[in-house]
Amino acid sequence: MTQPSVSGLRDNVAMSAQADNLDELIDRLERAAAQLRSGELSQDAAATLVEDCAALAGEASAELEHRARQGAEEHAPAQDTLL
């Protein structure tokens, strides 16, 4: 039975950390949406929360873009040598 490589373990840890980060962002957005739907926030608090949601959505978007680039690099590692 072969042992996984150190770089393979690092990749698995990095992917797990990325998944955890994205899951955390999603959870925070869902909690914020629930607060906004509750109608219990003042107008100022709701406006602040909407701004926070925009920032969280930006972070989630950046994380997804990072994953897409990383996935493209893994599937086509020699593409940069063609250019």
Residue pairs with C-beta under 8 A, 6 or more apart in sequence:
4 12
18 63
18 66
18 67
21 63
22 60
22 63
22 64
22 67
25 56
25 59
25 60
25 63
26 60
28 56
29 53
29 56
29 57
29 60
32 49
32 52
32 53
32 56
33 53
35 41
35 49
36 46
36 49
36 50
41 49
